[in-house]
Amino acid sequence: MNQAVQKNTLYVGGLAEEVNESILHAAFIPFGDIKDVKTPLDQATQKHRSFGFVTFLEREDASAAMDNMDGAELYGRVLTVNYALPEKIKGGEQGWAAKPIWADADTWFERQQQEEEMKRLQEENQAAMEVAEELHRKKMAEDRDGEKEEETETKDDPMARAEAEVLKQES
């Protein structure tokens, strides 16, 4: 499972119950400017789940913080600090996706529009083919009718009959 690592966001595990986002921010600020600090809450207890995320503005700052804070002690507990993996969201073709399902909404709409356009063009093409076939049938019928008229003219005119017989004999 080869997931992209977020090089400026750190996972901080092993947090004591007393640690909150401001304490976590204060512990990591010496290493560089911090963009965000999150400590996900347990829905049942409304307390953090013993881990948090610290996002630095610069990757180098995150690297320095990880090197210095992994194994360090905060409020009597040893911290585990690693690069954070992207949040897993249920769904997607493999069962889990690294992005929400609505992230592909624009491309889905584009594909739908392209499919509708393709269907419309196929229907237009089919209609044009049917019109062309009908015109061809009419043209063939007119040609056959013209040949019949010529044959009737030949049958009624003895001179034309004689010419037709001579032409048949020569060919």
Disulfide bonds with the S-S distance in Angstrom:
none
